[in-house]
Amino acid sequence: EIVLTQSPGTLSLSPGERATLSCRASQSVSSTYLAWYQQKPGQAPRLLIYGASSRATGIPDRFSGSGSGTDFTLTISRLEPEDFAVYYCQQYGSSDTFGGGTKVEIK
Amino acid sequence: QVQLQESGPGLVKPSETLSLTCTVSGASISRFSWSWIRQPVGEGLEWIGRIYTSGTTNYNPSLKSRVTMSVDASKNQFSLKATSVTAADTAVYYCARVVVTSYYYYGMDVWGQGTTVTVSS
C-alpha cells in the first residue's frame, strides 16, 4: 500500500499570502494518478486537481499542482478567505490512499 | 447536473451489517466507476473501495474481508455492505463518482453530502 504523507499538518497564513502544501509518497506514483481535494467543515471534499497538475472544472487558477515520482505540491498563489480549509492528496491504484491532510488556517 | 445521495441506517449494532445505498441522478450509473469513502469525526479520509463499469471491484486491504460493493443499474444506485461492524466503523460515509480511463485518472469529481453511521448497541 502506498502511504502519502502530507506536510505541514497545519499552515497558518493570512489572506493574500502564498500557500505551499506538500504530499510525499512512500513509493513512486504516476503523475496521472495523483489528485488533490479541498474540504471545508461539514462539507464533502471537492476535487481541485487531477493528473498532479490539471485543474478540475471551475477551479480558480490561483490553485496549481506540480510534482512527480514521490514528491507533489499544491500551491495556492494568493489565499482568498474561502480557501481556508483542509486539503488532501490522493493516489489512485489497485488500492487508493489519501494523505492525512493539511489544514490551512487564518493567521 | 449530477447528484449523489447516500441513504441507510444511521445506527448499526456491533457485529451486525452496515448497508448503504448511493442514488445517482443526472448520469447513467453504467457509464462511470463509483467509490465509497469514509471519515471518522475529526479525522481524515479513508478510501473504502471502488466498482468499475465492468463490475470489477477494488477494496481497501484493511477492509477487504468485510466489505462488498455492487451496482443496481435498474435503479441507478450502487451500494456498500460491511459485515461484523465495530465502533471503529463509526464515520461519515461518502459516495463519489470516479472518472477514470485505462490510462488516466481524472479524480472523484462528484460527491454525495455524506451520511453519518454510528455503531453502538
Interface residues (C-beta under 8 A of the other chain):
Chain A: E1 T32 Y33 A35 Y37 Q39 A44 P45 R46 L47 I49 Y50 G51 A56 T57 Y88 Q90 Y92 S94 S95 D96 T97 F98 G99 G100 G101
Chain B: S35 I37 G44 L45 E46 W47 R50 N58 Y59 N60 P61 Y94 V100 Y103 Y104 Y105 Y106 G107 M108 D109 W111 G112 Q113 G114
